[in-house]
Amino acid sequence: MRYIVIGAGGVGGTIGGRLAQAGHEVVLVARGPHLDALRVQGGLRLATPEGTSVIGVPAVSGPDEVELCAGDVLLLATKTQDAEAALAGWAWKPVQGGTVAAEDLPVLCAQNGVASERLALRRFRHVYGVCVWLPATHLEPGLVAAQGAPLSGLLHVGRYPSGTDGTIERIGADLAASRFVAPVVPDIMRWKHGKLLANLANAIEAVCGLGDHSELRRRVRAEGKAVLGAAGIAYAGSEENTRFRADQVQVVKINGTERGGGSSWQSLTRGTGSIEADYLNGEIALLGRELGVPAPVNEVLQRLANQAARERRAPGSVTPAEVLALV
């Protein structure tokens, strides 16, 4: 299998880099200064607890620069807000033999939130979910820091909307041989809804900066649980993930430096102009409105995170007290 990683940031760069180190053929899809750096330096600089190395994998800007063939795997690792455009761009790309990607190739959604799989299924016949627990940082073009040790991350994988098959079994085996814990599960969306609850705090990091912020975290998660419960949506508990990770995925320093914040914090730090809050806190707000269950903390955090991204503010522009006052 050749892995085409669409979105070579923290998650995509770590997965693609580790697959390449294990001997798999990998193509990284990136854009802007990150793509320029990947090309200039001859591949991805991947910093891990074992050291930093340049992994010589090809980097492209999109489907026009790749000839697809049977056996390719599309691994979507963009932020969820960029998924629709990416899926539209790759779906109808021809595959050698006369088919197109949407009909013939598997697409894995390795993203936060629970929306991308359904977006993919609108076009793609073979859709798989990936529940990503992977400590990684991407703040500098050409460089990804993977802070997980001794393994780089926990990646539950499964067919969407449910089940498993031979394809995902092979992909899971490839990931497991590339320094990941990669359980193949028949209920992938239960795991992704559990991760969604954890990711509701991403906007808190982005808006309020790093810190405990325990009252906000408690309230945002309580709203999420109430909404998912009202919807009858099952979700994996945090203790289940802890059992899988055990001592296999620990967050460690790289070159003496602690990890900063998560994906939303990194988006504001890089000044990307967009943020994933619409598909995290916004997912709870959407379900809450449909069901008549209030979710005011998630609504306020969604709005503040989007304002901060649009205005390119650094993380920590609002205090927890100001958030709660708006609620």
Beta strands, then each sheet from edge to edge (+ up, - down):
strand 1: 2-6
strand 2: 25-29
strand 3: 44-48
strand 4: 51-55
strand 5: 59-60
strand 6: 72-76
strand 7: 94-95
strand 8: 99-100
strand 9: 106-110
strand 10: 126-133
strand 11: 136-140
strand 12: 143-146
strand 13: 148-150
strand 14: 153-159
strand 15: 180-181
strand 16: 249-251
sheet 1: 5+ 2+ 1+ 6+ 9+ 10+ 14- 15-
sheet 2: 4+ 3- 12- 11+
sheet 3: 7+ 8-
sheet 4: 13+ 16-
end
